[in-house]
Amino acid sequence: MAEVLNGAMTAKELETDQEVRWCPGCGDYSILKQVQKVIPELGIKREDIVFISGIGCSSRFPYYMNTYGMHSIHGRAPAVVSGLKSTNPDLSVWMITGDGDALSIGGNHLIHLLRRNFDINVLLFNNQIYGLTKGQYSPTSEEGKHTKSTPMGSLDHPFNPAALCLGADSTFFARSMDRDPVHMRDVLLRASQHKGTSMVEIYQNCNVFNDGAFFGFTDKETKKQQTLFVEHGKPMIFGENNEFGIKLDGFTPVIVNMDSASADDLWIHDEKDRGKANILARFYGNPASEGELPRPFGIFYSEDRACYEDLLVKQVETAKEKFGDGDLNALLRGKNTWTIS
Amino acid sequence: MSATLETTKEITILFAGDSGDGIQLTGTQFTDTNALFGNDLSTFPNFPAEIRAPQGTLAGVSGFQLHFGSIEIFTPGDECDALVVMNVAALKANLKSLKKGGIIIANTDGFDAKNLRLAKVESGVSPLEDGSLSNYKVFPIEVTKLTRECLKDSGLGTKDIDRTKNMFVLGFVLWMFDRNMDHTVDFLKEKFKKKPELVEANTKVLKAGYHYGDTTETATTRFSVDKAEMPKGTYRNMMGNQATALGLIAAARRSGLELFYGSYPITPASDVLHELAKHKNFGVKTFQAEDEIAAVASAIGASFGGALGVTASSGPGIALKGEAIGLALMLELPLVIVNVQRGGPSTGLPTKTEQADLLQAVYGRNGEAPVAVVAAATPADCFNMAFEACRLAVQHMTPVFFLSDGYLANGAEPWKFPTEDELPSFKGNFATPSDLKDGEYLPYERDENLVRKWAIPGTLGLEHRVGGIEKQDGTGNISYDPDNHQHMVNTRAQKVANIAKNVPLQDIELGAKTGKVLVLGWGSTYGAIKAAVKDLTEEGHSVSHAHVRYLFPFPQNFEEVLRSFDTVLIPEMNMGQLRMMIRSEFLIPAVGLNKVKGIPFTKGEIKDKVLELLDQLIK
């Protein structure tokens, strides 16, 4: 691990001299700010930090971080970080991606990154729209969405990123949002502490092409009704005055009124429970509709599993122990030779 | 009566049978035995794409051709002296390549009614019996029956017993061509070291085949090929894909870099991955990626981190890697891309050879995207050129293609291998904190060759950002400035052009330095061209052979070499790709000899074309 230099780096020092070029009011600004705030708290040296992105609005991020960085090509950041981490396991590697980059063009790479469990922090900026290409629907856009490429409404059924990632055996999945910086900060801290691929989906408002996609979860009037902030070991309670709870009826989550239920009856969130994390990931209806479940935020699931790069290093060490440090002359010579004199 | 021994200078033998008959193994064993004996040789394995193609059919025939001699050998041979066939389909598919009067060793058990039907022999009569082979020396042997008889007390099942029948054939062939069984016996011990019963069974059948030749009066003549007069030194037999893998490992060792190999399985490149995966004790990290794009992108990630990033594929996979290769070019990071070419386009002919990806390598990307390209001429030369690709990539901080092909990949030849000390060493030019200017680091600051330094994450003070978007020279910051883009396109072009200063001058392989016809080759056409030009020069014709290994940029004296001849003939296993490059680059009206049949040129084809050209020049 990198040497700890507590507080030696400030958020300001993580800014670059490059003008930030996201649209005024974009949710990306808030994420950038939180990342710059959180990183100095991690005690990692700046030169050991690398930000790698794909293509899209979010993927400009590395240019605004005064660390090592690469703005790669569309969808392929998971593969780039895999190679980097394979050869430099001690670096702190952060991958910045969006819903189009990670779930459409790069969908294949993402699921393989997750199953291999490289020790990477992935920040998926989900704005449910293509911003950089000016407003086409994305793989997380809702069915029937009217965009420039879908004037009669989108026919695509959207991805549920939480279910997708858990389905790919992600060892860490969390959800946060741009308009809740305090929550985002906590989630980012936890993500960075997790050893393995830490998948963080961040709801991010595109105020130009998809304004208000998540307002139900962020506006004062609706937020408490439509969101569920989960915490490990705590019962699932939500509502304006915490008047609702979630109970599991077998495998089925049920909303109960706290007037007629006690906290002991409720579903107690357990980050280590894969089965229940999968149920939680399926809280994906529109919470504004009658009887629908609220949208969960927080850490859904966290599991310790060996990281690919550590196994790879170990294999190289084992090979050296078993066969000795490679002898090039012996390799070039092979087993069967003949001499002409 | 024992057979008489006739000494001959060279033999071309073709083993053919079902793709499950162990033909490749039989051929390889006979090859290694001859190599260890001291013959010069060249091989050509030829197999269907299907792992177990329908048995007994023409489509399922797998072949392995070996040309060995006491003289210098350049090709696997145009025509065969001997044909070893496991069934009638194998005979039908290959009889045309057997010389009149040649030898046919046939497993008669593969000539029964069922095999005749499968091979679509309309008469229903075995060619061994209908007199059609009267111009050849035929040795019919009941291989299956004799093998079963030999192992009847072994306790093995019929299926296992039948799998050893190739050893009977090999034993007979070793006897007929005057070679001993030692190497094969050692090989069997190693291969089946955990199954001693199989070592015993295979060895027994091998010996039975050998003694069958010795004790029966099947053949009255045996053939012996003396050792070849090759340059002094120690040799081993080497195949192309193996040589490529060793070249990469050697380059990593001689540069002090860690080798990272990102690859997705594809025919005929996968053996490079298999070979490298065996050598993790050299610090080699192999990564079987989820697809071709991830394979190249992971190699770029490794290069960004200071490793020697290498990816490999064949044509279809290279097509997928195109965008990422452009990224490596923009990032100005070392990357080696190995293309073991096969028949195209699309899926094409996966197990057959072709050279039709040259233009893809040189030009196949969006934008003005020059990438250096080198190519190997022979199986063992894959070692040199894979090494060279690494050297150029690291010294010039740029992606470099190394082109091999299916024929080189699976072909073999004797290799006078180098020692570690004989190989050049080279270094990555890594940036250090001393490169900071007023506390600022300029990632795209360049040396006199326009090469930037390699700044590795983890190095204090050199934090910087790179990307595929056009960048300002020096700082690497995003720039859409029109003049800057022009400047950067020019700079990248010049930077790659500068590689020409760092590669050997073009030489003449064979023949005079000036003359009437220059036969210019690249890649695996080397052997056929050299053999043809050798014959022609000995016949007194004004013909020379040059073989270009550095295809982009060309060596500095390349034009001068070409202009020293009245005519330039370019034989290629494509429809004229190098010819197009030569014509466009130098306005030289090069003539093509083009063939895309999935099989290499023969010496005869090249000779005929040269003679035709000489004839025209006289008129």
Interface residues (C-beta under 8 A of the other chain):
Chain A: T16 Q18 K45 R46 E47 D48 V50 I52 P62 Y63 M65 N66 T67 Y68 G69 M70 H71 S72 I73 R76 P78 A79 V80 V81 S82 G83 L84 K85 S86 T87 N88 D90 L91 N108 H109 H112 L312 Q315 V316 T318 A319 K320 K322 F323 G324 D325 G326 L328 N329 L331 L332 R333 G334 N336 T337 W338 T339 I340 S341
Chain B: D32 A35 L36 F37 G38 H183 K227 M230 P231 K232 G233 T234 Y235 R236 N237 L246 I249 A250 R253 E258 F260 G262 H279 K280 N281 F282 G283 V284 K285 F287 A289 E290 D291 I293 A294 A295 A297 S298 A299 I300 G301 A302 S303 F304 G305 G306 A307 G309 E323 A324 L327 L331 F417 P418 T419 E420 P457 G458 T459 L460 G461 L462 E463 H464 R465 V466 G467 G468 I469 N477 I478
